[in-house]
Amino acid sequence: PAYRDGYLGSGDFHCVNRIQAVPGDESVQDAYERRIALKYLNGHLGRLPVVLAARPAREFGVFAPLAQLRLESTVNQRPLLPAAIGLGVYYVLVILAVYGALTLRRRHLPLVPFVGIFVELVVTAMATFGQTRYRAPFEVVLVVLAAVAIDALVARGRGSSAPNAKDREAPEAPSRSGLNPV
């Protein structure tokens, strides 16, 4: 079911509960469940590209965001109203973060650390399943980039613009006493 319907890109752990126990220790049960999982996967290989795209899309609130909130409310007992408000705040942060990233690019500052976290989360979601809580490290990135955007917008409103990185002067090194000479 994680390859179709309302669970596409997510996980449906009800199917695990339907698997009968087999005689033997945990390794025997694990081997049995692995055979069932691989049989399911092989029977649905044509859906794999769709699922691999849906997983990070779910995680980042792009694919079926309201359905994802309802699913997490049911499965994880996550309160729906605060989750919906959080989704709205997340979208505002995304917009500001895009502006912040563009600001950093205009200043010739690197975006590699931010992109690295994003790529890591996309790959992880593709390998597992998409769930909102797994994007938490990326939300830190969004806050930092949104702060850059807000700073740039405030500076623009004051009529000044932040200098480009290449125009910035290196700070003076402190003297031995810890005070800069006057």
C-alpha positions as CSV (number, residue, x, y, z in Angstrom):
1,P,0.0,0.0,0.0
2,A,2.9,2.4,0.4
3,Y,3.2,2.3,-3.4
4,R,-0.4,3.6,-4.0
5,D,-3.4,5.4,-2.7
6,G,-3.2,7.6,0.4
7,Y,0.1,6.0,1.6
8,L,2.1,6.7,-1.6
9,G,5.6,7.7,-0.5
10,S,4.8,7.1,3.1
11,G,4.7,3.8,5.1
12,D,1.9,1.5,5.9
13,F,2.9,-0.6,8.9
14,H,-0.5,-2.3,9.1
15,C,0.7,-4.8,6.6
16,V,3.5,-5.9,9.0
17,N,0.9,-6.8,11.5
18,R,-0.8,-9.1,9.0
19,I,2.4,-11.3,8.5
20,Q,2.1,-14.5,10.5
21,A,4.8,-15.6,12.8
22,V,6.9,-18.5,11.7
23,P,8.6,-21.1,13.9
24,G,12.2,-20.3,14.9
25,D,14.1,-17.4,16.3
26,E,14.2,-13.7,15.2
27,S,16.5,-14.4,12.3
28,V,14.1,-16.9,10.8
29,Q,11.2,-14.4,11.1
30,D,13.4,-11.7,9.6
31,A,14.3,-13.8,6.6
32,Y,10.6,-14.7,6.1
33,E,9.5,-11.1,6.3
34,R,12.3,-10.0,3.9
35,R,11.1,-12.6,1.3
36,I,7.6,-11.1,1.6
37,A,8.9,-7.5,1.2
38,L,11.1,-8.4,-1.8
39,K,8.2,-10.2,-3.4
40,Y,6.1,-7.1,-2.9
41,L,8.8,-4.8,-4.2
42,N,9.4,-6.9,-7.3
43,G,5.7,-7.0,-8.0
44,H,5.6,-3.2,-8.0
45,L,8.9,-2.2,-9.7
46,G,7.1,-0.1,-12.2
47,R,5.8,2.2,-9.4
48,L,9.3,2.6,-7.9
49,P,10.2,5.9,-9.7
50,V,6.8,7.4,-8.6
51,V,7.4,6.3,-5.0
52,L,11.0,7.6,-4.9
53,A,9.7,11.0,-6.0
54,A,6.8,11.0,-3.6
55,R,8.8,10.2,-0.5
56,P,10.9,13.4,-0.3
57,A,7.9,15.4,-1.8
58,R,5.9,14.3,1.3
59,E,8.7,15.1,3.6
60,F,9.1,18.6,2.3
61,G,5.4,19.3,2.2
62,V,5.1,19.4,-1.6
63,F,3.0,16.2,-2.2
64,A,-0.4,15.9,-0.5
65,P,0.6,18.0,2.5
66,L,-2.9,18.0,4.1
67,A,-3.2,14.3,3.7
68,Q,0.2,13.9,5.2
69,L,-0.9,16.0,8.3
70,R,-4.0,13.8,8.6
71,L,-1.9,10.6,8.3
72,E,0.5,11.8,10.9
73,S,-2.4,12.8,13.2
74,T,-3.8,9.3,13.0
75,V,-0.6,7.3,13.1
76,N,1.6,9.4,15.4
77,Q,-1.2,11.1,17.4
78,R,0.2,14.5,16.2
79,P,-2.4,17.2,17.0
80,L,-3.9,18.4,13.7
81,L,-4.4,22.2,14.3
82,P,-0.8,22.9,15.5
83,A,0.5,20.8,12.7
84,A,-1.6,22.8,10.1
85,I,-0.3,26.1,11.6
86,G,3.2,24.7,11.5
87,L,2.8,23.9,7.8
88,G,1.7,27.5,7.1
89,V,4.8,28.8,9.0
90,Y,7.0,26.3,7.1
91,Y,5.7,27.6,3.8
92,V,6.5,31.2,4.8
93,L,10.0,30.1,5.9
94,V,10.5,28.4,2.5
95,I,9.7,31.6,0.7
96,L,12.0,33.7,2.9
97,A,14.7,31.0,2.6
98,V,14.6,31.1,-1.2
99,Y,15.1,34.9,-1.0
100,G,17.9,34.4,1.6
101,A,19.7,31.9,-0.6
102,L,19.5,34.2,-3.6
103,T,20.9,37.0,-1.4
104,L,23.8,34.8,-0.4
105,R,24.5,33.9,-4.1
106,R,24.5,37.6,-5.0
107,R,27.0,38.1,-2.3
108,H,29.1,35.3,-3.6
109,L,28.8,33.3,-0.4
110,P,28.7,29.5,-0.5
111,L,25.4,27.6,-0.2
112,V,27.1,24.2,0.0
113,P,26.3,23.5,3.7
114,F,22.6,24.3,3.1
115,V,22.4,22.2,-0.1
116,G,24.3,19.3,1.5
117,I,21.7,19.0,4.3
118,F,18.9,19.2,1.7
119,V,20.5,16.4,-0.5
120,E,21.1,14.2,2.6
121,L,17.4,14.4,3.5
122,V,16.2,13.7,0.0
123,V,18.4,10.6,-0.3
124,T,17.3,9.4,3.2
125,A,13.6,9.9,2.3
126,M,14.1,8.1,-1.0
127,A,15.6,5.1,0.9
128,T,13.0,5.0,3.6
129,F,9.7,7.0,3.5
130,G,8.6,10.6,3.7
131,Q,7.5,12.0,7.0
132,T,7.4,15.6,8.1
133,R,9.4,15.1,11.3
134,Y,12.4,13.9,9.3
135,R,12.9,17.3,7.7
136,A,13.8,18.9,11.1
137,P,17.5,19.4,10.1
138,F,16.3,21.3,7.0
139,E,14.1,23.5,9.1
140,V,17.3,24.9,10.7
141,V,18.6,25.7,7.3
142,L,15.3,27.5,6.5
143,V,15.5,29.6,9.6
144,V,19.1,30.6,8.9
145,L,18.3,31.5,5.3
146,A,15.1,33.3,6.3
147,A,17.2,35.4,8.7
148,V,19.5,36.4,5.8
149,A,16.4,37.4,3.8
150,I,14.9,39.4,6.7
151,D,18.3,41.2,7.2
152,A,18.5,42.0,3.5
153,L,14.9,43.3,3.4
154,V,15.5,45.5,6.4
155,A,18.7,46.8,4.9
156,R,16.9,47.5,1.7
157,G,14.1,49.3,3.5
158,R,16.7,51.5,5.2
159,G,18.1,52.4,1.8
160,S,21.4,50.6,2.4
161,S,22.6,47.4,1.0
162,A,24.8,44.8,2.6
163,P,28.2,44.8,0.9
164,N,29.3,41.9,-1.3
165,A,31.7,39.5,0.3
166,K,34.5,40.6,-1.9
167,D,33.9,44.3,-0.8
168,R,34.1,43.5,2.9
169,E,37.2,44.5,4.8
170,A,38.8,41.9,6.9
171,P,38.4,42.7,10.6
172,E,41.4,44.0,12.4
173,A,43.2,41.5,14.5
174,P,43.1,42.4,18.2
175,S,46.2,43.6,19.8
176,R,47.9,41.6,22.5
177,S,46.0,43.5,25.2
178,G,42.8,42.5,23.5
179,L,42.0,46.1,22.5
180,N,42.3,47.5,19.1
181,P,44.5,50.5,18.8
182,V,42.7,53.7,18.3
